[in-house]
Amino acid sequence: MKVLAVGLDETTLAFLRAQGVAAEANVDIDEAEELGDWLRDGNFNVGIIHLEASKLGIYTCRAIRNKGISIPIVGISDGSETHRWSDFRALFLENGGDDLLRGPANPRELAASIRAVTRRFTGGLVDMLECNNGQAQMKINLTTGFISINGERVYLTHKELSTLIVLAEAPGRVLSKESILTGIYFEGVDDEPDIKIIDVFICKLRKKLTEIHPDAEGFVETVWGRGYMLVGHVAGSTNRQVA
């Protein structure tokens, strides 16, 4: 998932990235139309704006929607001296926003909001994805980034987790190495490496899954000449509890 963040602090950005969210920070955007252009041309899935820190304001989304851009936008605000919080939030939603969190935002709540607005936008309902292969069952919490095999937690590096999350957001679909690379690296934060790094991440990911159960290696399938895909998935759930 690729997210454009305007006005967010580094601590919150680091948390999102640790959860497999490719959050690209941009502090130079100061107009709604410019934000809309970035969201559209940068192929982002979600936009996050801190209304006060970015100075974009409560009516930002109206201008973006008027340009026909439907990408979900989550706002963060410290509130208004002239409006009650409920009225202020309603004003943001009425003008095209998808969610408004009170600042300083709880990073976990923000990550959950990003997942929620994305599900609504794409028509999806899955929060927890389950995959089965042989005697191995893998559960992936797309909100928290918690991964388990047969109940045992899988500890992954940031890039390994990001790779698995990208695959989990499109279960059963073949993703090219290029699309996976785009999902885990983003301009302005990472120096994009050679495309072969995806093979390295997949190899390390499979190794860690297999260390818990040998059947778990089969969850990530290689489709020669096309890319990789997550297999063995079953109906997910909206249960937010870590399992």
C-alpha positions in Angstrom: 0.0 0.0 0.0 1.4 3.4 -1.1 0.5 6.4 1.0 1.2 10.1 0.6 1.6 11.8 4.0 1.6 15.6 4.4 2.4 17.2 7.8 3.1 13.9 9.7 5.9 13.6 12.2 8.7 11.2 11.8 7.6 9.0 14.7 4.2 8.3 13.1 5.8 7.8 9.7 8.2 5.2 11.2 5.3 3.3 12.8 3.4 3.2 9.5 6.4 1.9 7.7 7.0 -0.8 10.3 3.4 -1.9 9.7 4.1 -2.4 6.0 2.6 0.9 4.9 4.8 2.6 2.3 4.3 6.2 3.6 6.0 8.8 1.5 6.3 12.2 3.3 6.1 15.4 1.4 6.4 18.7 3.2 6.3 21.0 0.2 2.6 20.6 -0.7 0.7 23.6 0.5 -2.2 23.8 -1.9 -5.2 21.4 -2.4 -4.8 21.2 -6.2 -1.1 20.3 -5.8 -2.0 17.6 -3.4 -4.6 16.2 -5.9 -2.0 16.1 -8.6 0.4 14.2 -6.4 -2.2 11.7 -5.4 -3.2 11.1 -9.0 0.2 11.1 -10.7 2.0 9.3 -7.9 -0.3 6.2 -8.0 -1.0 6.5 -4.3 -3.7 4.4 -2.6 -4.4 6.8 0.3 -3.6 10.4 1.2 -3.0 11.5 4.8 -3.0 15.2 5.8 -2.5 16.9 9.1 -4.8 19.9 8.6 -2.8 22.4 10.8 0.8 21.2 10.2 0.3 21.1 6.4 -1.8 24.3 6.4 -4.1 22.7 3.9 -7.3 23.2 5.9 -10.7 21.6 6.4 -11.9 22.2 2.8 -8.9 20.5 1.1 -10.8 17.5 0.0 -13.5 19.5 -1.7 -11.1 20.9 -4.3 -9.6 17.4 -4.9 -13.1 15.8 -5.4 -14.0 18.6 -7.8 -11.1 17.5 -9.9 -12.6 14.0 -10.1 -10.0 12.4 -7.8 -11.5 9.7 -5.7 -8.5 8.4 -3.8 -9.3 8.1 0.0 -8.0 10.9 2.2 -7.6 10.6 6.0 -7.2 13.8 7.9 -5.6 14.6 11.3 -6.5 17.7 13.2 -6.0 19.3 16.6 -9.5 20.6 16.5 -11.2 24.0 16.1 -11.8 26.8 18.5 -15.0 27.7 16.8 -16.5 24.2 16.2 -17.2 21.2 18.5 -15.1 18.2 17.4 -18.1 16.3 16.1 -19.2 19.2 14.0 -15.6 19.8 12.8 -15.2 16.1 11.8 -18.6 16.2 10.0 -17.5 19.3 8.1 -14.4 17.4 6.9 -16.4 14.4 5.8 -19.1 16.5 4.1 -16.4 18.1 2.0 -15.0 14.9 0.6 -12.8 13.5 3.4 -12.9 9.8 4.4 -11.9 10.0 8.0 -10.7 12.6 10.5 -8.7 11.7 13.6 -8.0 13.9 16.5 -4.3 14.9 16.8 -1.9 13.9 18.0 -3.0 10.7 16.2 -2.4 7.4 17.8 -0.2 5.7 15.1 -2.1 2.4 15.5 -5.4 4.1 15.1 -4.1 5.9 12.0 -2.9 2.6 10.5 -6.3 1.0 11.1 -8.0 4.0 9.6 -5.9 3.7 6.4 -6.8 0.0 6.1 -10.5 0.8 6.7 -10.8 3.5 4.1 -8.9 1.4 1.6 -11.3 -1.5 2.1 -14.3 0.8 1.7 -12.8 2.3 -1.5 -12.0 -1.1 -3.0 -15.1 -2.9 -1.8 -13.1 -5.3 0.4 -14.0 -6.4 3.9 -10.9 -8.4 4.9 -8.9 -7.4 7.9 -7.4 -10.8 8.7 -6.3 -13.1 5.9 -5.9 -16.8 6.5 -3.9 -19.1 4.3 -3.6 -22.9 4.4 -1.1 -25.2 2.9 -0.7 -28.8 4.0 -0.3 -28.7 7.8 0.5 -25.0 7.9 -1.9 -22.2 8.6 -0.8 -18.6 8.3 -2.7 -15.7 9.6 -1.9 -12.1 8.4 -3.4 -9.2 10.2 -3.4 -6.5 7.6 -4.0 -3.7 10.1 -1.3 -4.5 12.7 1.1 -6.5 10.5 1.0 -9.4 13.0 1.9 -12.7 11.2 1.6 -16.2 12.7 2.1 -19.7 11.5 0.0 -22.3 13.5 -0.3 -19.8 16.3 3.4 -19.0 16.4 4.4 -15.4 15.6 6.7 -14.8 12.6 9.3 -12.1 13.1 10.2 -10.3 9.9 12.3 -7.4 8.9 10.5 -4.2 7.7 11.1 -5.0 4.0 10.2 -8.7 4.4 6.9 -7.7 6.1 6.2 -5.1 3.5 6.7 -7.7 0.8 4.3 -10.1 2.4 1.7 -7.4 3.0 1.9 -6.3 -0.6 1.2 -9.9 -1.7 -1.5 -10.3 1.0 -3.4 -7.3 -0.3 -3.9 -9.1 -3.6 -4.2 -12.8 -2.6 -4.3 -15.2 -5.5 -3.1 -12.6 -8.0 0.2 -12.7 -9.7 2.2 -9.5 -8.9 5.2 -8.6 -11.0 8.5 -7.8 -9.4 8.1 -4.3 -10.5 4.7 -3.8 -8.8 6.1 -5.4 -5.6 9.1 -3.1 -5.7 6.8 -0.1 -6.1 4.8 -1.2 -3.1 7.7 -1.4 -0.7 10.0 1.4 -1.9 9.0 5.0 -2.5 10.7 8.0 -4.0 12.1 10.5 -1.6 12.7 8.1 1.3 14.3 5.0 -0.2 16.9 4.7 -2.9 15.3 2.1 -5.2 17.5 -0.9 -5.6 17.9 -3.3 -8.5 14.7 -5.3 -9.2 16.6 -8.5 -8.2 16.3 -7.5 -4.5 12.7 -8.8 -4.7 14.0 -12.3 -5.2 16.2 -11.8 -2.1 13.3 -10.7 0.0 11.1 -13.6 -1.2 13.9 -16.1 -0.4 14.4 -14.7 3.1 10.6 -14.6 3.7 10.2 -18.2 2.7 13.1 -19.2 4.9 11.6 -17.6 8.0 8.1 -19.1 7.2 9.7 -22.6 6.7 11.6 -22.4 10.0 8.3 -22.5 11.8 6.7 -25.2 9.5 8.0 -26.8 6.3 4.7 -26.6 4.6 4.7 -22.8 5.0 7.2 -22.3 2.2 4.4 -23.0 -0.3 2.4 -19.9 0.7 4.5 -17.7 -1.7 4.4 -19.2 -5.2 6.8 -18.3 -8.0 5.1 -17.8 -11.4 8.0 -18.0 -13.8 8.3 -15.0 -16.1 5.5 -13.1 -14.3 6.3 -12.7 -10.6 4.9 -14.0 -7.3 1.6 -14.6 -5.6 0.2 -15.6 -2.2 -1.7 -18.8 -2.4 -3.8 -21.0 -0.2 -5.9 -18.1 1.1 -9.4 -18.6 2.5 -12.1 -16.2 3.5 -10.8 -13.6 5.8 -12.5 -11.8 8.7 -13.0 -8.4 10.1 -11.8 -9.5 13.5 -9.2 -7.0 14.7 -7.9 -9.2 17.5 -4.4 -10.5 17.0 -4.5 -14.2 16.4 
